[in-house]
Amino acid sequence: MPDRAEPSLPPVTELSPVERRVLGVLVEKALTTPEYYPLTAKALVAGCNQKSNRDPVANYEEDAVLEAVESLRKLGLATEVHTSSGRTARYRHFLRQRFTVTEPQVAILTELLLRGRQTLGELRSRAARMVPIDGLDALRDELRGLIDARLVQANGPLERRGVEVDHLLYKAREGKTLPAGTFDEDDAAVEPRPMPREEPFPPIASSSGMSAGDDRTAALERAVSELRAACAALRADLDASRRDVRDLRAALGETGDPAE
């Protein structure tokens, strides 16, 4: 997955925070709202400063965003275009022209540019809003290609539960190399499997005074509570995304709410 640089273009080894944000937004909007892509300057600024799906939340001025576009243009990662429907300049990315990446890898790298360091579970759920990713094993396969291309870093083996990944396009002075994580020998990250059917057996007292059945009930209650919290977080993300679409439509001069 080498950098497919033209002879006149420098290699892409690091980007500033605003360059990463601009590139991430251009790719994200191309995948999630293609009807608004390429982006106008106002839409690009709105995408850079939106409050959901961004870490950190920023407040970039238009001049800073356009300067970043120009820097990306010199790297062959973005350009200004003029469409036949209007005289307003619009902007698009050339990520695929610079790197040999699959569609899932494009989404993975974009999500890391927009949010930074993440666990595999977080990354899969967030990148899947742009491109389908069929499970953690598929995510690991895509990540291995990005790691080999020196575009992504990990703080441990991808099979370990709790391992975190991040992109490798930081400026050297940012000091964003991931420290090695600590993992138990048997703490492998695996996909959930169906529970085997258990034969009935008499309750066995646990060291805490609860029966094994009570222990299992408590564990199930905790799992249900965690699932409810995850659903609530997903609903909040969906509501925030709908607000972002409304903001984007407003930036483009459109009226009315987006279709639910």
N, C-alpha and C positions, 0 to 999 in steps of 0.2 A: 504494500500500500504506500508506495513512495510519493513524495511531493512531485506532482507533474508540472514543475516550473518551466516556463519559457526561458530560453537562454538569457533574456534581458531582465527577468524578474528575480528578485532576491528570494532565498528560501524563507519559508514561514516557520519561524521557531519561537516567536513570542509576540504577544499583542498587549496593548495597554488595556486598562479596565474599560474605557469607553469604546475602544475598537472591538473588544470582545462582546460588549453589550450590543453594539450596532450590528455586528455580524450575526450574533445569536437571534436578534429580533428579525432580521431580514430572512433568515432561514425558517424561523418559527412561523412567521406570517405567510411565507410561501407555502408551507405545509398545512396550516390550520385555516387560513382565510385567503385562498388563492384568488377569490373574486376581487380582492383589494390590492393584489400584488401585480407589478412592482409598487412600492410604497412612495407616497409623497413625503416631502420633508416633515410636514406636520404629523402625518401618521407614524413616521419613523420615530420622531421625538416622543410621541405619545406612547409608542410601544416600548421605548427605552425606559420611560419613567412610570410605567404602570405598576400598580402595587401588588398584583398577584403574579406568581410564577417568576419572581425576580428576587435575587439575594446577592448583594444588598439592594434595597429600594433606593433609587437615585433620583436626581432632579437636574438632568443635563439640559443646558441651554442649546438652542438650535445651532448656534455657531460651533459649539463643541462637537455636536453630532455630525455636522457636515465636514468638519475638519477630520473626524475619524473616517468618514466615507472616503475622503481624498487619500488618507493614509492606506486604507484598504484597497483603493484603486491601484495605488503604486505597487501593492503586493499581489495584484491580480485576483483579489478576493471579492471585489464589488465594483459597480460602475453606475453611472448616471445614464438614464435612457429617457427618450421622449416618445410617448405613444401617439398613435394617430387620433386618439379621442380628445386630446387637449394639449395645451402648450406648457402645462406644469411639468417640471422635471420630476422624474421618479427614480427610485433606486432599487437595485437588485443585487443578489449575491452571486459569486462564482465559486462557491465552496467545492462543488463537484468537479469543476474544471481544474482546480489546484490539487485535489487529493482523489485517489482512487478509493472511494468509500461506498458501502452499500446503503440502501435507504434506511435500515435500522441504525447503522452507524452514524448517518447524518443526524438522525433524531437524538441519539445518545450524546453525540458531541455538542449539539445545540443545547440540550438540557444542561449539560455541565458548564457551558459558557454562560448560561443565564442564571444558574443557581450555585455552581461550584460543587464542593465536596458533598457526596451523598452515599448512602448505603445502596446495595443492589436492589433491595425491595423498593426504596424510594425512587431510584432511577428508572426502574422498569415501569412503575405505575405512571410516572410523569412523562417519560419518553413515548409511552404507548398512546398518549393522546394525539401524537403526531403520526406515528407509524406503528402498525401492529407488531408486538414482540411476544412470541409464543412461549412464555415461561422463563424462569431464571436460567435454565440451561441454554436457551437460545441467546439470552442476554450475555451470558459468559462467553459464548462463542464469538459474538460481535465484539465484546470488550477485548478479547485476546488479540484480535486483528488490530484494534486501535492501540493496544499496548505495544505490539510489535512495531507499529509505525511511529512510536514515540509521540503519540497524540494524547494518550491517557496514562495515568499512573494509578497504582493500587497500593494499599498499606499492608497487604498480605495476600495469600493464595485466594483466588476467586471462589474456591469451594468452601471457604470458612464463613460461618455465620457471623455477621457483624462487620465484615470487611467493607472498607470504604474506597471509593474511586473518585478521581478528579481529572480534569484536563491538564495538559502540560504546556499550555500556551501563556503562562504567566511571565511577566518580566522577572529577570533574575533577582532584582532587588526586593521583590515582594516576598521572597522566602516561602513559597507555597509548596515545597516538597512534603509529601505526606510521611510522617514518622511511621515506622513499623508498628503494627498493632500487636497486641498480645492475645493469643487464642489458646483455648484448651485443646488437648490432643484429639478429643472426641467431639469437638464443636464444629462439625462440618455443616455447611449450609445445604440443606436438601429441600426438594419440593415436598409439600404436604402429601401424605399418602392416606388412603382410606384406613380407618382403624379396623383391625381384625375383630371378628365377632368373638366375644368372650363367653365362656361357659359360666353359669351362675356358681358362686362359691360363698361360703360363709364369710361375714365381715371379719377382718383381721384388725386388731387394735394397732394403731400407729403409735410412735413414740410421743406424739402430742396428745394422745388420749382420744383422737378421732379414728373412726374406722376407715378402712381403705375406700369404702364407698363414699364416705363423707369427704375424703381427700379429693376423690375424682369429681364430686359435685362442686366443691369449691373451685377446682381448676377449671371446670366448664363454665362456672359463673364468671370467673375472671376472663376467660376467652370471649364470652358473650359481651362483657363490658368493653373489652378492647375492640371487638368488631363494631359495636355501636359507636364508639369514639371515632373509629376509622371512617364509618359512614358519615358521621357528622362533619368530619374534616373534608371528605369528598364533596358533600353538599356545599360547604363553605367555599371550596375551590371552584365549584361549578357556578355559584352565585357571583363570585369575583370575576370569573371568566366572562360571564354575561355582561357584567358592568364594563369590563374592558372592551368588549365588542361594541357596546353602546358608545363608549368614549372614542373608539376608533372610527365609528360611523360619523360621530359628531366632528371629529378632526377632518374627515373627508367631505364634510358639508352635507351629509345625508341626514334625514329625519326619520322618526319612527323607531320602535323597538325592534331588535332582531328577532327572527322567528324562534320560537321556543323549540 
